[in-house]
């Protein structure tokens, strides 16, 4: 029996119950890896043309069954092998996105989502998109005291309710500041396209 047939035989021998568990854990892993990074850029639905978590989970399994990747079963569990494939896919997409000639600017909704979710990302300091928006937020708020406080509150608070309590402002004012900041960030990114790498 040749090597490819042996690999496929091993994959098909994995019980359904184990597959369900592996796919569930892989999906959780992908959510964790992509948290806060799917709004805009290399892992966005706009770039991938499909829902990002689905793209990576289905893609990793397809690559394993398509023998693009070999399950090194002596070295890795099935889950570990799929996680390695996802890691490679993520790196490949980041490189593809960086090489793309025409970078897409974020839409207003994407900017709002980044502003809202910027506290909820993991490894923020390593994330280029987070850094870009952090810089843009600082630049777009430096001439307005209320916006500066709003941006600082974004770093400290996890919700509008918490921000409202900390700043003593109503949600209407917070929403108004969010809209003002969003418009400024979009204009800033449009005039500084070289920042969107």
N, C-alpha and C positions, 0 to 999 in steps of 0.2 A: 504494500500500500504506500503510495507516495506521500510526501510530507504535507502537501496541501489537503489531501483527503483526510489525513490524520487530524489536522487542525480543525477542519470542518466537523469531523466526527466528534471531536471533543466538545465543540461549541453546541452541537445538536444534542449532546448527551447531558447538558446542564438541565436539571429539572425546572419545570415551569415556575414552581414556587421560588426557586433560587433566582430565576430571571426577574420575577416580579420584585423581589427584594433588591437585587442589584440595580435595576432600572430606577426604583424609588430612591435608593441612596445616591445613584449617579445624578438624578434630577436635583436632589438637594445640594449635591456638590457643585453642580453647574450654577444653580441659583446663587450660592455663596460666592463663587468665583466672579460672577457677573454683576453682583449687587451694585446698583447705582451706575452701571456702565453700559446699559442698554438703551439709554435715552437718545444718545447721539454718538456717532463714531463707528469704530470697527465692529462693535458688537450690537449695533442697532438693527432693528427690523428693516429700516430703510437701506442699510448697506448689505445685509445678508439676504434680503428679499423673503424672509420667513421669520417666524417668531424665534428669538435668539436661543432660548432654552431648548426648544424643540430641535433647532438646527444642530446644536452641539450634542445632545443626547442621541438623536436619530443618526447623526453623522458618524459619531464614534462607533455605534453598533454596526452601521453599514460598512465602515472601513474594516472592522474586525471580520465580518462575514464575507466581505469582498476580498479579503486577504491582502488589502493594502497595508494592513498592520498585522503582525503575527502575534498571537497570544503566547507569550513566554510563560506558560503555565507552571514551569518549574520554579520560576522566579517571582511571578506576580499572581495574585488572585484575579479573578475575572473583573471585579470592580476596580482594582488597582490598575489593570491594563487599560480599561476604558477611561479611567481618570487621566492616565498618561496620554492617551489619544486626544482627549479633550484639551489638555494643556498644549499639545502640539498644534491643534486646530486654532486655539486662541492666539498663539504666537504667530502662526501663519497669517491669520486675518489682520492682526495688528500691522504686520509688515506690508501686506497688500494695501491696507488703508493708507499707510504712510507714503507708499509709492504712487498712490492715486493722484493724477494731475489736477483734476478739478475737485477741490474739497467743497463739500456741501456745508453751507452755513446752517446753524440750527434755526428751527422755526420758533415762533413765539411760545407755543405750547412746550417745546423741548426745553427752552430756556427756563420757563416757569417750573417744569419738572426738575431740572437740575438745581434751581434755587431751593425748591421745597425739599428735595431728597439729598442735598449735599451733606447733611449730617448723618445720613443713614447709610453711607458707603463704608466699606472696609478698606483698609490700606489706602486711605485717601491721598496721602502724601506721594504715593507711587503712581497715582492715576493721572495721566496727562490731561484728560478732560476736566477733572476736578481742579487741577492746577490752573488751567486756562480760565475756567469760570471764576475761580478764587481771585485771580489777577484782574479779570474783567469787572468783577463785583467791586473790588477795591478802587479801581480806576474810575468806575462810573458813580461811585458814591462819595468820593473825596471832597466834592464841593458842596455837599448837602448834609447838614448835621443829622437830620432825621434819617436819611438813607444810611449814613455811617452807623447810627445806632441800630437800625434794622439789620444791617449786614453783621454787626457784632452779635446781635441777638440770634441770628441764624446759626452762628457757631456755638452758642451756649444753650439754645432751647431746642426742643424736639417737636414742638407743635405751635400752631397759632395761639392756642389757649395759654400755653406757657409763656410765649412771647408777649401776649397781651398783659399777663400778670406781671412779668418782669419790667416791661416798659411803661405800664400804666396807660396803654393806648387801646382804643376799641378795635375790634376786628375790621371795621370799615376803613379805618386809617391804615392798618396793616395791609389790607388788600390793595388800597390805593398806592401805597409805597411799593408793593410787589409789582403792580402794573407799571409804575414809573420806572422802577429799576429794570424790569424786563425790556421796556422800550429802549432804555439807555444801553443795555448790554447788547441787544440786537444791532443797534446803530453802531456801537463800538466795534463789534465783530465784523460788520460789513465794511467799515472803514479801515480795519486792521486785519485784512484777510490772511496776511502772512502768519498770524498767530495760530490760525486753524491749520495744524499740520496733519 
